[in-house]
Amino acid sequence: MTRAAGRSDRIRVSTHRYTFHVVREAAPAYPVGSTVSCPREVVAIAQHVIGSSITECLLAIFLDARHRVTGYTEIARGTLNATRFTPRDVLVPALKLGCGSICIAHNHPSGSVDPSRADRVVTAALRSACAIVGLPLLDHVIVTESGWWSFREAEGWEE
């Protein structure tokens, strides 16, 4: 193949409606060391970190033996109404970090806090996987900008 004279191999993408910026935070978006003693505190972290995202985002919050936040990470980012992940995606970083328990949270950009069938299925699978490795899944919360829903509260989970 020959290249035409003066032709550039660059691809130029131009958008007129949207502008994207990468923002790097100097400090964590939520303070490490905060104690999580109830679903509202998990909700506060999740709403602060992912509450207004325009796509579904799954957040894992890692806790020590006294339920203090040791860290958190985005496990998966999906589309407007779905995100895909496996229990392994949550357990690998949790076990690597050596945490004592874990909470997960995801947002619903639609504004509805009601869990879908897929939310229920993946939560049951993750809870079973966590039990097998001895890492308690304390809660799975669904957040929106104005509301939240907790599997622990709604289904009466025991620790």
Backbone as JSON, one array per atom type, in Angstrom:
{
  "sequence": "MTRAAGRSDRIRVSTHRYTFHVVREAAPAYPVGSTVSCPREVVAIAQHVIGSSITECLLAIFLDARHRVTGYTEIARGTLNATRFTPRDVLVPALKLGCGSICIAHNHPSGSVDPSRADRVVTAALRSACAIVGLPLLDHVIVTESGWWSFREAEGWEE",
  "N": [[0.82, -1.17, 0.0], [0.49, 2.18, -0.74], [1.01, 5.49, 0.42], [-0.86, 8.38, -0.05], [0.4, 11.52, -1.14], [0.84, 14.02, 1.26], [-1.3, 13.2, 2.77], [-2.83, 12.56, 5.85], [-2.56, 10.21, 8.52], [-4.06, 10.44, 10.75], [-6.91, 10.3, 12.86], [-9.64, 12.25, 13.33], [-11.81, 13.24, 15.79], [-14.69, 14.93, 16.37], [-16.82, 16.66, 18.51], [-19.79, 18.36, 18.99], [-21.8, 18.74, 20.82], [-21.01, 17.74, 23.33], [-18.56, 17.97, 25.89], [-15.71, 16.55, 27.22], [-13.84, 15.95, 30.15], [-11.01, 14.85, 31.93], [-10.78, 14.32, 35.29], [-8.73, 14.45, 38.01], [-8.65, 13.64, 41.32], [-7.1, 15.05, 44.14], [-7.39, 14.18, 46.73], [-9.17, 11.4, 48.25], [-12.56, 10.8, 47.16], [-14.27, 10.34, 49.2], [-13.93, 10.21, 52.69], [-11.53, 7.94, 53.89], [-11.63, 5.67, 56.58], [-13.98, 6.39, 57.78], [-16.75, 5.25, 59.69], [-19.0, 2.62, 59.03], [-22.1, 1.91, 59.95], [-24.72, 1.52, 59.37], [-27.19, 1.17, 56.7], [-27.68, 3.77, 55.69], [-25.24, 5.12, 55.85], [-23.66, 3.78, 54.0], [-25.1, 4.5, 51.77], [-24.65, 7.28, 51.79], [-21.92, 7.39, 51.11], [-21.99, 6.15, 48.56], [-23.78, 7.85, 47.13], [-22.3, 10.16, 47.18], [-20.02, 9.45, 45.69], [-20.93, 8.15, 43.26], [-23.53, 8.95, 42.72], [-24.71, 10.82, 40.84], [-24.05, 9.94, 38.34], [-24.34, 9.33, 34.82], [-24.45, 6.84, 33.76], [-24.88, 3.38, 34.7], [-23.1, 2.4, 37.55], [-21.03, 0.34, 39.44], [-20.01, 0.17, 42.72], [-17.64, -0.89, 45.06], [-17.26, -1.08, 48.5], [-14.86, -1.31, 50.87], [-14.36, -2.69, 54.06], [-12.95, -2.7, 57.38], [-12.45, -4.89, 60.28], [-13.86, -3.52, 62.2], [-15.77, -2.19, 60.83], [-14.9, 0.11, 59.51], [-14.19, 2.25, 56.8], [-11.86, 1.11, 54.55], [-11.19, 1.44, 51.99], [-12.35, 1.95, 48.61], [-13.67, 1.07, 45.41], [-14.39, 1.44, 41.93], [-16.08, -1.06, 40.42], [-17.41, -1.83, 38.07], [-18.59, -0.24, 35.12], [-21.42, 0.58, 33.34], [-24.09, 0.75, 31.04], [-26.81, 2.95, 30.25], [-28.85, 1.62, 31.6], [-27.88, -0.78, 32.67], [-25.29, -2.87, 34.02], [-22.51, -5.02, 33.83], [-21.06, -7.62, 35.72], [-19.14, -10.0, 37.6], [-19.13, -12.12, 40.54], [-16.44, -12.58, 41.04], [-15.17, -10.26, 40.11], [-15.63, -8.5, 42.17], [-14.65, -9.84, 44.43], [-11.87, -10.34, 44.02], [-10.38, -7.78, 44.24], [-11.19, -7.21, 46.88], [-10.22, -9.34, 48.46], [-7.52, -9.08, 47.92], [-6.98, -6.66, 49.13], [-7.44, -7.36, 51.72], [-9.67, -7.01, 53.36], [-12.25, -6.92, 55.96], [-14.98, -7.07, 55.62], [-17.57, -6.3, 53.22], [-19.38, -3.91, 51.29], [-21.62, -3.26, 48.66], [-22.62, -0.99, 46.1], [-24.78, 0.45, 43.72], [-25.84, 2.68, 41.14], [-28.96, 3.92, 39.83], [-29.55, 5.45, 37.01], [-32.03, 6.1, 35.96], [-33.61, 6.99, 37.99], [-35.33, 5.47, 39.48], [-35.53, 3.52, 42.39], [-36.13, 0.9, 42.7], [-35.21, -2.52, 42.77], [-34.09, -4.47, 40.03], [-34.85, -7.61, 38.39], [-32.44, -8.72, 37.58], [-30.7, -7.37, 39.33], [-31.4, -8.6, 41.74], [-30.72, -11.28, 41.24], [-27.91, -11.19, 40.77], [-27.07, -10.18, 43.21], [-27.73, -12.25, 44.99], [-26.03, -14.25, 44.02], [-23.5, -13.06, 44.45], [-23.57, -12.75, 47.23], [-23.6, -15.42, 48.05], [-21.1, -16.28, 47.03], [-19.4, -14.65, 48.53], [-19.9, -15.65, 51.08], [-18.81, -18.2, 50.86], [-16.04, -17.7, 50.73], [-15.68, -16.53, 53.14], [-16.06, -13.79, 53.57], [-18.0, -11.37, 54.63], [-20.83, -10.04, 52.96], [-22.15, -7.14, 53.6], [-24.15, -5.37, 52.73], [-26.12, -4.39, 49.88], [-26.74, -1.64, 48.15], [-28.96, 0.45, 46.31], [-28.76, 3.45, 44.65], [-30.02, 6.72, 43.91], [-30.14, 10.12, 42.76], [-31.91, 11.22, 44.54], [-32.93, 9.24, 46.23], [-32.88, 5.92, 47.8], [-32.31, 2.34, 48.15], [-32.12, -0.55, 50.13], [-30.86, -3.81, 50.21], [-30.29, -5.19, 52.54], [-31.93, -4.01, 54.53], [-34.49, -4.29, 53.35], [-34.76, -7.04, 52.95], [-34.1, -8.18, 55.33], [-31.44, -9.05, 56.1], [-29.05, -10.89, 57.98], [-26.02, -10.47, 59.79]],
  "CA": [[0.0, 0.0, 0.0], [1.22, 3.44, -0.74], [0.3, 6.58, 1.04], [-0.98, 9.55, -0.92], [1.2, 12.64, -0.68], [0.15, 15.02, 2.07], [-2.44, 12.61, 3.48], [-2.54, 12.29, 7.25], [-3.14, 8.98, 9.04], [-4.76, 10.76, 11.98], [-8.36, 10.3, 12.88], [-10.09, 13.39, 14.14], [-13.17, 13.11, 16.27], [-15.17, 16.22, 16.81], [-18.16, 16.66, 19.06], [-20.29, 19.72, 19.17], [-22.73, 18.79, 21.94], [-20.45, 17.31, 24.6], [-17.15, 18.17, 26.18], [-15.29, 15.62, 28.26], [-12.6, 16.29, 30.84], [-10.56, 13.89, 32.93], [-10.53, 15.02, 36.54], [-8.0, 13.65, 38.99], [-8.8, 14.21, 42.64], [-5.91, 14.95, 44.99], [-7.79, 13.4, 47.9], [-10.28, 10.52, 47.94], [-13.85, 11.45, 47.08], [-14.93, 10.14, 50.48], [-12.84, 9.94, 53.63], [-11.22, 6.61, 54.37], [-11.65, 5.66, 58.03], [-15.35, 6.6, 58.25], [-17.4, 4.03, 60.14], [-20.27, 2.27, 58.39], [-22.88, 1.13, 60.91], [-26.08, 1.32, 58.88], [-27.28, 1.4, 55.26], [-27.62, 5.21, 55.34], [-23.84, 5.53, 55.7], [-23.26, 3.23, 52.7], [-25.79, 5.36, 50.81], [-23.94, 8.56, 51.75], [-20.7, 7.19, 50.34], [-22.35, 5.88, 47.16], [-24.33, 9.05, 46.5], [-21.2, 11.12, 47.02], [-19.07, 9.0, 44.67], [-21.53, 7.79, 41.96], [-24.96, 9.27, 42.7], [-25.23, 11.57, 39.69], [-23.48, 9.41, 37.1], [-25.36, 9.11, 33.8], [-24.47, 5.42, 33.44], [-24.82, 2.57, 35.91], [-21.75, 2.21, 38.08], [-21.0, -0.5, 40.63], [-18.98, 0.58, 43.65], [-17.4, -1.78, 46.2], [-16.72, -0.37, 49.65], [-14.15, -2.29, 51.67], [-14.4, -2.34, 55.47], [-12.13, -3.53, 58.27], [-13.22, -5.66, 61.26], [-14.71, -2.59, 62.96], [-16.63, -1.55, 59.82], [-14.36, 1.39, 59.04], [-13.86, 2.21, 55.38], [-10.43, 1.02, 54.25], [-11.05, 1.83, 50.61], [-13.46, 1.64, 47.73], [-13.28, 1.1, 44.01], [-15.41, 1.21, 40.91], [-15.93, -2.42, 39.91], [-17.88, -1.89, 36.69], [-19.41, 0.87, 34.61], [-22.24, 0.0, 32.28], [-24.84, 1.62, 30.13], [-27.86, 3.74, 30.89], [-29.72, 0.83, 32.47], [-27.31, -2.08, 33.03], [-23.84, -3.04, 34.13], [-22.19, -6.44, 33.95], [-19.93, -7.99, 36.55], [-19.25, -11.3, 38.24], [-18.63, -12.06, 41.92], [-14.97, -12.53, 41.01], [-14.76, -8.87, 39.93], [-15.71, -7.86, 43.48], [-13.86, -10.56, 45.42], [-10.41, -10.23, 43.81], [-9.79, -6.63, 44.94], [-11.48, -7.28, 48.31], [-9.27, -10.27, 49.08], [-6.19, -8.5, 47.78], [-6.88, -5.6, 50.13], [-7.5, -7.98, 53.04], [-10.73, -6.37, 54.15], [-13.01, -7.79, 56.84], [-16.32, -7.19, 55.08], [-17.73, -5.51, 52.01], [-20.69, -3.43, 50.88], [-21.61, -2.8, 47.28], [-23.67, -0.03, 45.77], [-24.82, 0.9, 42.33], [-26.83, 3.73, 40.91], [-29.95, 3.79, 38.77], [-29.72, 6.76, 36.4], [-33.44, 6.34, 35.65], [-34.25, 7.63, 39.13], [-36.11, 4.48, 40.22], [-34.69, 2.77, 43.3], [-36.59, -0.49, 42.75], [-34.24, -3.45, 42.19], [-34.53, -5.28, 38.89], [-34.64, -9.05, 38.56], [-30.99, -8.92, 37.45], [-30.1, -6.91, 40.59], [-31.65, -9.62, 42.75], [-29.96, -12.49, 40.9], [-26.47, -10.97, 40.98], [-26.85, -10.01, 44.64], [-27.76, -13.59, 45.6], [-24.79, -14.93, 43.61], [-22.38, -12.43, 45.15], [-23.68, -13.06, 48.65], [-23.16, -16.82, 48.19], [-19.65, -16.33, 46.81], [-18.76, -14.02, 49.7], [-20.02, -16.58, 52.21], [-17.88, -19.3, 50.63], [-14.67, -17.28, 51.05], [-15.63, -15.97, 54.49], [-16.03, -12.33, 53.53], [-19.41, -10.99, 54.67], [-21.41, -8.96, 52.16], [-23.03, -6.5, 54.57], [-25.32, -4.76, 52.1], [-26.1, -3.94, 48.5], [-27.69, -0.53, 48.06], [-29.2, 1.1, 45.02], [-28.91, 4.88, 44.92], [-30.31, 7.7, 42.88], [-29.81, 11.43, 43.32], [-32.84, 11.62, 45.59], [-33.44, 8.14, 47.03], [-32.04, 4.73, 47.92], [-32.96, 1.07, 48.51], [-31.14, -1.44, 50.75], [-31.21, -5.22, 50.28], [-30.19, -5.6, 53.94], [-33.13, -3.57, 55.23], [-35.71, -4.81, 52.71], [-34.85, -8.5, 53.04], [-33.76, -8.61, 56.68], [-30.19, -9.79, 56.17], [-28.31, -10.99, 59.23], [-24.57, -10.42, 59.53]],
  "C": [[0.87, 1.24, 0.0], [0.35, 4.52, -0.13], [0.29, 7.77, 0.09], [-0.2, 10.71, -0.31], [0.33, 13.62, 0.1], [-1.03, 14.46, 2.87], [-2.02, 12.26, 4.91], [-3.23, 11.0, 7.68], [-3.91, 9.23, 10.34], [-6.26, 10.66, 11.79], [-8.78, 11.43, 13.8], [-11.55, 13.18, 14.5], [-13.59, 14.46, 16.83], [-16.58, 16.07, 17.36], [-18.58, 18.1, 19.29], [-21.17, 19.84, 20.41], [-22.07, 18.53, 23.28], [-18.98, 17.65, 24.7], [-16.8, 17.27, 27.34], [-13.96, 16.06, 28.84], [-12.27, 15.16, 31.81], [-10.19, 14.68, 34.17], [-9.85, 14.06, 37.49], [-8.12, 14.35, 40.34], [-7.52, 14.01, 43.44], [-6.18, 14.09, 46.21], [-8.94, 12.47, 47.5], [-11.6, 11.28, 47.94], [-14.64, 11.3, 48.37], [-13.87, 9.71, 51.48], [-12.71, 8.48, 54.05], [-11.14, 6.69, 55.89], [-13.02, 5.94, 58.61], [-15.96, 5.26, 58.64], [-18.74, 3.86, 59.44], [-21.03, 1.37, 59.35], [-24.32, 0.88, 60.47], [-26.12, 1.61, 57.37], [-27.18, 2.87, 54.86], [-26.18, 5.68, 55.12], [-23.25, 4.98, 54.4], [-23.85, 4.11, 51.59], [-25.07, 6.7, 50.68], [-22.67, 8.47, 50.93], [-21.03, 7.03, 48.86], [-22.9, 7.11, 46.47], [-23.24, 10.09, 46.27], [-20.3, 10.74, 45.84], [-19.74, 8.79, 43.31], [-22.97, 8.24, 41.77], [-25.48, 9.96, 41.47], [-24.65, 11.1, 38.36], [-24.6, 9.12, 36.1], [-25.39, 7.68, 33.29], [-24.42, 4.64, 34.74], [-23.38, 2.3, 36.28], [-21.86, 1.37, 39.35], [-19.78, -0.14, 41.46], [-18.86, -0.46, 44.76], [-16.73, -0.95, 47.29], [-16.14, -1.42, 50.59], [-14.05, -1.8, 53.12], [-13.47, -3.24, 56.28], [-13.03, -4.25, 59.27], [-14.16, -4.79, 62.1], [-15.63, -1.76, 62.06], [-16.2, -0.12, 59.49], [-13.96, 1.23, 57.59], [-12.35, 2.18, 55.21], [-10.15, 1.4, 52.81], [-12.32, 1.51, 49.83], [-12.97, 1.74, 46.3], [-14.48, 0.91, 43.12], [-15.13, -0.16, 40.31], [-16.31, -2.49, 38.43], [-18.67, -0.64, 36.37], [-20.14, 0.33, 33.39], [-22.86, 1.03, 31.37], [-25.87, 2.4, 30.94], [-28.68, 2.92, 31.88], [-29.17, -0.54, 32.85], [-25.81, -1.98, 33.19], [-23.58, -4.52, 34.37], [-20.95, -6.63, 34.82], [-20.19, -9.38, 37.1], [-18.79, -11.17, 39.69], [-17.1, -11.96, 41.98], [-14.47, -11.09, 40.89], [-14.76, -8.1, 41.26], [-14.73, -8.51, 44.46], [-12.35, -10.41, 45.25], [-9.84, -8.98, 44.49], [-10.04, -6.66, 46.45], [-10.5, -8.19, 49.03], [-7.84, -9.74, 49.0], [-5.94, -7.42, 48.84], [-6.9, -6.17, 51.55], [-8.57, -7.38, 53.93], [-11.5, -7.4, 54.97], [-14.43, -8.01, 56.38], [-16.44, -6.21, 53.92], [-19.18, -5.07, 51.86], [-20.57, -3.06, 49.41], [-22.78, -1.86, 47.06], [-23.62, 0.22, 44.28], [-25.94, 1.91, 42.18], [-27.81, 3.31, 39.81], [-30.16, 5.18, 38.17], [-31.17, 7.11, 36.07], [-34.16, 7.06, 36.78], [-35.09, 6.68, 39.97], [-35.18, 3.67, 41.12], [-35.07, 1.29, 43.37], [-35.58, -1.42, 42.09], [-34.87, -4.25, 41.04], [-34.34, -6.76, 39.23], [-33.14, -9.36, 38.5], [-30.26, -8.47, 38.72], [-30.23, -7.98, 41.67], [-30.81, -10.88, 42.51], [-28.48, -12.3, 41.2], [-26.15, -10.76, 42.46], [-26.82, -11.36, 45.35], [-26.48, -14.35, 45.27], [-23.58, -14.37, 44.35], [-22.41, -12.75, 46.63], [-23.23, -14.5, 48.92], [-21.65, -16.95, 48.04], [-18.9, -15.74, 47.99], [-18.79, -14.95, 50.9], [-19.02, -17.73, 52.07], [-16.45, -18.93, 51.03], [-14.56, -16.63, 52.43], [-15.52, -14.47, 54.56], [-17.47, -11.84, 53.5], [-19.75, -9.84, 53.72], [-22.45, -8.31, 53.07], [-24.28, -5.9, 53.95], [-25.05, -4.52, 50.62], [-27.17, -2.86, 48.43], [-27.78, -0.03, 46.64], [-29.46, 2.56, 45.34], [-29.33, 5.63, 43.67], [-29.94, 9.05, 43.49], [-30.69, 11.77, 44.51], [-33.34, 10.48, 46.48], [-32.48, 6.97, 47.08], [-32.89, 3.53, 48.34], [-31.87, 0.13, 49.0], [-31.65, -2.87, 50.76], [-31.23, -5.67, 51.74], [-31.47, -5.23, 54.71], [-34.39, -4.24, 54.66], [-35.89, -6.31, 52.91], [-34.41, -9.05, 54.39], [-32.51, -9.45, 56.8], [-29.64, -9.78, 57.59], [-26.83, -11.0, 58.91], [-23.92, -11.76, 59.7]]
}
